[in-house]
Amino acid sequence: MADEKTFYITTPIYYPSNKLHVGNSYTTVAADAMARFKRMTGYRVWFLTGTDEHGQKIQRQAEGAGKSPREFVDEIVAWIKELWEELDISYDDFIRTTEPRHMEKVAKNFTRYYEQGDIYKDKYEGWYCTPCEAYWTERQLEECKCPDCGRDVELITEEAYFFRMSRYADRLLAHIEANPDFILPVSRKNEMINNFLKPGLEDLCVSRTSFDWGIPVPFDDEHVIYVWLDALSNYITALDYGEENSKFDIFWPADVQLIGKDILRFHTIYWPIFLMALDLPLPKTVFGHGWLMLQEGKMSKSKGNAVDPRVLAARYSSDALRYFLLREIPFGQDGIFSLESFINRINTDLANDLGNLVSRTLTMAERYFDGVLPQPAGSEETSDKELREMALQTPGLVEPLMDELKLGDALAELWQLVRRSNKYIDENTPWALAKDESKKERLGTVIYNLIEAIRFISVMLQPYMPRTPERIWPQLRIAERKDLQSFESLASWGGMVPGTVVERGEDLFPRLNLQAEIREMQGDPPAEISDDPEKPEQQDGLINLDHFQEVDLRVARIKAAEKVPKSDKLLKVALELGPGEERQVVAGIAQYYEADELEGKLVLFVANLKPVKLRGVLSQGMLLAATDDQGNLTLTTVDRKIKPGSRIS
Ligand code: ME8
């Protein structure tokens, strides 16, 4: 169809020199979220990823592993494909640069460049380090030695093919300046112009003779084609460029080429020039995102588990990992990946905000209406109107943010709706409405609105966390209702059909114990109790807000208490933490309180302590109490009445 909207997005093709880490997954997860979003909003999408398999580095690594390059890359590529499957990467094509469909076209392009005078043969002069098999320019040498290994280098002259970059430099500069979206973020554009283009482009050596794991130059088999000329071409060879009626005609130029900032120069200088020389249009946007780093700056063996995306996805779910990667770091900037911040995000955004919203709402629907979705009343109160309006506005706010590749901001916008929905519960106190038969209709409206808001949220979650909507929809009984899962269905409020029997499922994201996770995954003492002198907050005894926020402090109502048999000190206390949420703790307060004077008290409670058994009795948290130096003890309570379960922050 002529007026069909298309969207072509690519990731870098990764070196299968080693297993990928969570940093590589970052680019691919972002591209996947974009691809899914565009599909959801009606585009015909082509999403390409793959592997960059040639070059000296891979050849050497294969030799080191005692394998042929082919065997070596095959194994890693299989691992990478499994990773993408586990992370739900919905690519349309996976290109390997060792495939004939790619190699043939690269060779053909090379010949064309040569025949039209873009490539010429000349002598290459450089300082050669034999052990490293690497050439260096005079400027790169360190004290006249190899900058990598520090050994002697020798001046070598050999024949090589060169690409006449200078021929296209002015055109490229003009293109970059006339197309403000070509290199994003903008700061990176200036870096490319000022550091590379303005000082003048040197011709690029595009062949090698020192190794043979590459695409042979078709008319000179002493040479293989330089790995970047080979690799960059994947974005068009995968579309069958040069063939009749190909995907190339439909999808080129690419809408977004996502890359890490490390390879921006290759993608915004070499790549456009290679394309110009083929008379092809340039990609609309090359987006160089920032780096994901570890707190320590480097990866260590003991942290291996913590950066292996397959281990992380298996333990915490791929949706949680995807959410974290997309949400935590403003796309474009550098950010820190730490297990701590990952677990905290799971606990706050996924367990507390999203998970609780779904489980509280469905619990109440079951408790008050046997799961039968009530008919909402015709009239609206202010909170209903606010919730409905926010739900209806959110898709329109998310879409332009996605178009600007502000993926984290788009998710933040969606979470406003999640939080607004939770606030709606607090404002309307359904448990109080349930006590009054005359408020039954109001209660029904509140439950209906919450279920509809959850539907809105679940639909918008799809690009970022594809598995979570599939866990929510059966609870809302809309797993088969494609019409209610579509983005278009969010144009109007009220899609959920009254009378539908909804059913609470398992918790979406159970809370995790941070310290236990750190111990398990890193085998290290948790940061808080380490004596690492580089951590200033531990030297002065101060903690930051994040550390405080790890403690899930709540108001709890004591339902009942009784003495623990054969103990003078312990009371078993039953607590209520809001509708349907109950806990039991064993507290060392029997010498200060009689069991029956406690009932009804609102006390402060640590809700995320790992459960333990005291005298064989399960204790799921801790009551807070103050003691003075005279040995007096008092439970801490709240100043005014507040609902059990309220958070203390
Ligand atoms: O460069 N944080 O492949 P590569 C964020 N084969 N992203 C990261 C990252 C980190 N810590 N580490 C890696 C190559 N990446 C070439 C590309 S394209 C024609 C050829 C991501 O396996 C980032 O996108 O070294 C970076 O550009 C890419 O992985 C590099 O992957």
Residues whose N, C-alpha, C, O or C-beta is under 5 A from the ligand:
A	BS01	ME8	P12 I13 Y14 Y15 G23 N24 Y26 T27 D52 A231 L232 I259 G260 I263 G290 W291 L292
